[in-house]
Amino acid sequence: MHVKFILPALTEATNPYWRPIKYSLFPPLGLATLAAFLPPDWTAELQDEHVEELRLHDAPDLVIIQVYITNAFRAYALADWYRSQGSYVCLGGLHVTSLPEEAAPHADSIFLGPGEDIFPKFLRDWQQRQARSRYVAPSRRTLAGTPPIRRDLIRRELYLVPNSIVVTRGCPHHCDFCYKDAFFEGGTTFYTQPIDDALAEIDRLPGRHLYFLDDHLLGHQRFAAALFDGMQGMGRLFQGAATVDSILRDNGLLEKAAAAGLRSLFVGFETLSPANLRASNKHQNLGRDYALAIRRLHDLGIMINGSFVFGLDDDGPDVFKRTVDWAVQQGITTATFHIATPYPGTAYYQHIEAEGRLLHQRWNEYDTRTVVHQPGPHLTATQLKEGYDWAYREFYSWANITRASLAHDKLKHQLKHFAYAGGWKCFEPLWNFMIKTRQLHSMRPLLEAILARVQGARAIPQPAPADFIPLPVLPG
């Protein structure tokens, strides 16, 4: 049997907003995780359309396609094509779970919810010619016994940091606008790998850099502490994501992470408005001292990628300048801005739809850089789009890169910040050229030479100096 796994591009390569470097940072792992369940005598291939052109003149026995909202129409077209060629086609992922009735006509089977608890059952049924049209993840979910990811199917040379890894699933919080919250609905919403499996996966990855794709790496304190303890002495350096409240907890976990090699953290500040936080059910940020969280990270030499959402109901025309000014004053190294987007299956979508504020359901435009619903009472759609575009230009202006750099109290940190943010601002045409010529991997030594480790104000045990690439989340 031959199985083909496909991740369609989130936006078409002909789109004027296509940004190759954004989708070449690291390999997604969902499909490679499912591939590990295949019988050993089956052949398999995995294609990520973000980094390579799809080969469509084939006829696999089984085709598995992962569907997000902005690649849904592309995914359906691919599914229809392969079904017409006689392949058995399965669709799964966030969008399929949110809108199963929309996806079902394009597939022989659809998967709803996390795939680790679905795919083995499907494979058994399919081999017996008894496959069902719909598989739903059970309420009790586990990663125990999950085989190692099929990394042999990933074309490492096409990604800037090929060592992506996921050691947890879901998130302990339930923000109204979070797309993934709906994916885990109906069962366990946050769970971890067995610690020995997580450390074994890390140990088998070549090189030093790791990119944790977990939604909340610090979300399970006991697991995270054991993970960072186990990583001591591995010489690893890594990036992850966490919440403001987890950063502020004085439990020693952040220090353990820094000692294990944490050098860059994606933090969901989202909004400076308490009213927006309450309305979004983001209570983990309410009453938290954002500035103190930032100081804690900077003291440990950890760079910050800050996430912000524009267009929530309490936002007015001044939200863009207030947010950019604050981020620059705080010395945040990189920022990713989003236009509030109501994803199907979320409480935010239900709220916007009930008020008749959806502008359309062209899912390919639900990309957080396009206005797809009428914003709240204080903003027009035009103001929201223009303000979003202005925020990116202003934050990444040379004047603000300089100001943000000077917010740090150590010269080395100032120089690192300036080189890092400035390099990403002006080198993107070079990144795009290297991607198109399949030479992206050759850029790593240059980045390693430019981006030295930041020494924080607080002394902590550190691995030896290393060639770490603390990646930003790029605009748009």
LINGIVEN-V958582 format. One record per residue. N is the residue number from 0. RES is the residue in one letter. PHI is phi in degrees with one decimal (999 if undefined). Layout:
N|RES|PHI, N|RES|PHI
This chain:
0|M|999, 1|H|-118.7, 2|V|-118.1, 3|K|-118.0, 4|F|-106.0, 5|I|-130.3, 6|L|-110.6, 7|P|-66.2, 8|A|-63.8, 9|L|-67.4, 10|T|-137.2, 11|E|-67.7, 12|A|-64.3, 13|T|-85.1, 14|N|-66.2, 15|P|-64.2, 16|Y|-95.5, 17|W|-59.4, 18|R|-126.2, 19|P|-56.8, 20|I|-64.7, 21|K|-60.5, 22|Y|-97.7, 23|S|-114.6, 24|L|-68.7, 25|F|-156.5, 26|P|-80.2, 27|P|-64.3, 28|L|-118.0, 29|G|-57.8, 30|L|-72.1, 31|A|-64.4, 32|T|-68.2, 33|L|-65.6, 34|A|-60.5, 35|A|-65.3, 36|F|-85.9, 37|L|-67.5, 38|P|-58.3, 39|P|-63.4, 40|D|-90.9, 41|W|-86.5, 42|T|-99.9, 43|A|-148.1, 44|E|-143.5, 45|L|-131.8, 46|Q|-123.2, 47|D|-108.2, 48|E|-68.2, 49|H|-66.9, 50|V|-120.7, 51|E|-153.8, 52|E|-78.2, 53|L|-70.4, 54|R|-97.1, 55|L|-108.0, 56|H|-93.4, 57|D|-142.4, 58|A|-141.2, 59|P|-65.0, 60|D|-67.6, 61|L|-138.0, 62|V|-124.0, 63|I|-116.1, 64|I|-122.2, 65|Q|-94.1, 66|V|-119.6, 67|Y|-105.5, 68|I|-64.1, 69|T|-83.6, 70|N|-110.6, 71|A|-60.0, 72|F|-66.3, 73|R|-64.4, 74|A|-62.6, 75|Y|-64.5, 76|A|-63.8, 77|L|-65.2, 78|A|-62.5, 79|D|-61.3, 80|W|-63.4, 81|Y|-69.8, 82|R|-66.6, 83|S|-66.9, 84|Q|-90.8, 85|G|96.3, 86|S|-78.8, 87|Y|-86.7, 88|V|-117.1, 89|C|-118.8, 90|L|-119.7, 91|G|-151.9, 92|G|119.4, 93|L|-59.2, 94|H|-71.3, 95|V|-63.4, 96|T|-65.8, 97|S|-73.3, 98|L|-131.5, 99|P|-62.5, 100|E|-68.1, 101|E|-71.4, 102|A|-78.4, 103|A|-54.3, 104|P|-62.7, 105|H|-99.3, 106|A|-137.5, 107|D|-81.3, 108|S|-140.3, 109|I|-121.4, 110|F|-114.2, 111|L|-113.2, 112|G|94.8, 113|P|-57.6, 114|G|-82.4, 115|E|-61.8, 116|D|-93.8, 117|I|-109.7, 118|F|-62.0, 119|P|-59.2, 120|K|-63.4, 121|F|-59.0, 122|L|-60.4, 123|R|-62.4, 124|D|-64.7, 125|W|-65.3, 126|Q|-65.5, 127|Q|-93.5, 128|R|58.6, 129|Q|-126.1, 130|A|-64.2, 131|R|-91.2, 132|S|-78.8, 133|R|-145.0, 134|Y|-123.5, 135|V|-117.1, 136|A|-60.1, 137|P|-68.2, 138|S|-70.3, 139|R|-94.1, 140|R|-120.3, 141|T|-151.5, 142|L|-106.7, 143|A|-64.6, 144|G|84.3, 145|T|-68.5, 146|P|-69.1, 147|P|-59.3, 148|I|-57.2, 149|R|-78.0, 150|R|-70.4, 151|D|-65.3, 152|L|-86.7, 153|I|-91.5, 154|R|-84.6, 155|R|-57.9, 156|E|-68.4, 157|L|-90.6, 158|Y|-122.3, 159|L|-68.2, 160|V|-124.3, 161|P|-76.1, 162|N|-88.0, 163|S|-81.5, 164|I|-154.9, 165|V|-132.2, 166|V|-115.2, 167|T|-133.4, 168|R|-131.0, 169|G|77.7, 170|C|-153.8, 171|P|-74.8, 172|H|-104.2, 173|H|-135.9, 174|C|-72.1, 175|D|-62.9, 176|F|-94.8, 177|C|-79.1, 178|Y|-64.8, 179|K|-73.1, 180|D|-61.3, 181|A|-66.9, 182|F|-63.8, 183|F|-99.7, 184|E|-61.4, 185|G|90.5, 186|G|-171.1, 187|T|-58.2, 188|T|-104.6, 189|F|-152.3, 190|Y|-153.5, 191|T|-124.1, 192|Q|-70.3, 193|P|-58.3, 194|I|-59.1, 195|D|-64.9, 196|D|-67.1, 197|A|-62.7, 198|L|-67.8, 199|A|-66.0, 200|E|-64.7, 201|I|-63.3, 202|D|-64.0, 203|R|-88.7, 204|L|-83.5, 205|P|-76.4, 206|G|76.4, 207|R|-111.0, 208|H|-80.6, 209|L|-127.7, 210|Y|-124.2, 211|F|-76.8, 212|L|-91.9, 213|D|-59.4, 214|D|-66.2, 215|H|-152.5, 216|L|-65.9, 217|L|-98.0, 218|G|-67.9, 219|H|-111.4, 220|Q|-61.9, 221|R|-66.2, 222|F|-64.9, 223|A|-62.3, 224|A|-62.4, 225|A|-66.1, 226|L|-62.6, 227|F|-69.2, 228|D|-62.3, 229|G|-68.4, 230|M|-83.6, 231|Q|-58.4, 232|G|86.1, 233|M|-77.1, 234|G|71.8, 235|R|-86.7, 236|L|-133.6, 237|F|-150.0, 238|Q|-122.6, 239|G|-152.5, 240|A|-135.2, 241|A|-157.4, 242|T|-102.1, 243|V|-59.3, 244|D|-65.4, 245|S|-69.8, 246|I|-69.8, 247|L|-81.9, 248|R|-66.7, 249|D|-92.5, 250|N|-116.0, 251|G|81.3, 252|L|-67.6, 253|L|-64.8, 254|E|-65.1, 255|K|-60.7, 256|A|-63.4, 257|A|-64.5, 258|A|-65.9, 259|A|-79.0, 260|G|126.9, 261|L|-65.9, 262|R|-124.5, 263|S|-152.9, 264|L|-131.9, 265|F|-85.9, 266|V|-122.8, 267|G|-86.8, 268|F|-69.9, 269|E|68.6, 270|T|-157.0, 271|L|-93.8, 272|S|-98.6, 273|P|-58.9, 274|A|-63.0, 275|N|-64.8, 276|L|-62.2, 277|R|-63.5, 278|A|-66.1, 279|S|-94.4, 280|N|59.8, 281|K|-99.0, 282|H|-70.6, 283|Q|-67.0, 284|N|-100.0, 285|L|-65.0, 286|G|71.2, 287|R|-89.9, 288|D|-86.4, 289|Y|-58.3, 290|A|-62.8, 291|L|-66.1, 292|A|-60.3, 293|I|-63.8, 294|R|-63.5, 295|R|-59.5, 296|L|-66.9, 297|H|-63.6, 298|D|-62.6, 299|L|-94.1, 300|G|74.3, 301|I|-102.5, 302|M|-76.6, 303|I|-123.5, 304|N|-104.6, 305|G|-93.3, 306|S|-107.2, 307|F|-138.3, 308|V|-116.3, 309|F|-110.0, 310|G|104.0, 311|L|-70.2, 312|D|-64.7, 313|D|-89.1, 314|D|-78.6, 315|G|-120.3, 316|P|-61.1, 317|D|-86.9, 318|V|-65.3, 319|F|-69.5, 320|K|-67.8, 321|R|-60.3, 322|T|-69.7, 323|V|-63.4, 324|D|-58.4, 325|W|-64.0, 326|A|-62.1, 327|V|-67.5, 328|Q|-60.3, 329|Q|-81.7, 330|G|74.0, 331|I|-67.6, 332|T|-71.1, 333|T|-134.2, 334|A|-134.5, 335|T|-119.4, 336|F|-103.8, 337|H|-130.7, 338|I|-85.0, 339|A|-52.2, 340|T|-130.4, 341|P|-80.8, 342|Y|-82.4, 343|P|-55.5, 344|G|92.3, 345|T|-101.3, 346|A|-63.5, 347|Y|-64.8, 348|Y|-62.8, 349|Q|-60.6, 350|H|-65.1, 351|I|-67.3, 352|E|-64.7, 353|A|-62.3, 354|E|-90.0, 355|G|67.7, 356|R|-101.2, 357|L|-69.5, 358|L|-85.7, 359|H|-171.7, 360|Q|-125.2, 361|R|-82.0, 362|W|-59.6, 363|N|-64.6, 364|E|-97.2, 365|Y|-86.2, 366|D|-110.9, 367|T|65.9, 368|R|-122.8, 369|T|-122.6, 370|V|-78.1, 371|V|-118.6, 372|H|-147.4, 373|Q|-70.9, 374|P|-68.1, 375|G|-65.6, 376|P|-69.7, 377|H|-103.8, 378|L|-134.4, 379|T|-94.6, 380|A|-61.1, 381|T|-66.2, 382|Q|-61.6, 383|L|-65.3, 384|K|-65.4, 385|E|-65.7, 386|G|-67.3, 387|Y|-60.7, 388|D|-62.2, 389|W|-62.3, 390|A|-60.4, 391|Y|-64.5, 392|R|-61.0, 393|E|-71.5, 394|F|-61.2, 395|Y|-95.1, 396|S|-71.2, 397|W|-61.7, 398|A|-62.1, 399|N|-77.9, 400|I|-60.1, 401|T|-65.2, 402|R|-60.8, 403|A|-64.6, 404|S|-60.9, 405|L|-72.9, 406|A|-70.2, 407|H|-83.7, 408|D|-93.3, 409|K|-117.4, 410|L|-59.6, 411|K|-61.7, 412|H|-67.2, 413|Q|-61.3, 414|L|-66.7, 415|K|-62.7, 416|H|-58.4, 417|F|-62.2, 418|A|-65.7, 419|Y|-68.2, 420|A|-67.0, 421|G|-65.9, 422|G|-61.6, 423|W|-67.8, 424|K|-67.5, 425|C|-98.6, 426|F|-95.2, 427|E|-57.9, 428|P|-57.2, 429|L|-67.9, 430|W|-56.5, 431|N|-62.2, 432|F|-63.7, 433|M|-66.1, 434|I|-66.6, 435|K|-64.6, 436|T|-94.5, 437|R|59.1, 438|Q|-119.6, 439|L|-58.2, 440|H|-61.0, 441|S|-75.0, 442|M|-81.7, 443|R|-58.9, 444|P|-59.3, 445|L|-63.5, 446|L|-63.6, 447|E|-63.8, 448|A|-74.5, 449|I|-79.1, 450|L|-99.9, 451|A|-80.7, 452|R|-67.1, 453|V|-85.1, 454|Q|-87.8, 455|G|-77.0, 456|A|-71.5, 457|R|-98.4, 458|A|-76.7, 459|I|-138.4, 460|P|-61.3, 461|Q|-129.0, 462|P|-66.3, 463|A|-62.0, 464|P|-50.0, 465|A|-144.4, 466|D|-96.1, 467|F|-99.6, 468|I|-112.6, 469|P|-79.4, 470|L|-78.6, 471|P|-84.4, 472|V|-94.3, 473|L|-77.7, 474|P|-62.2, 475|G|66.5
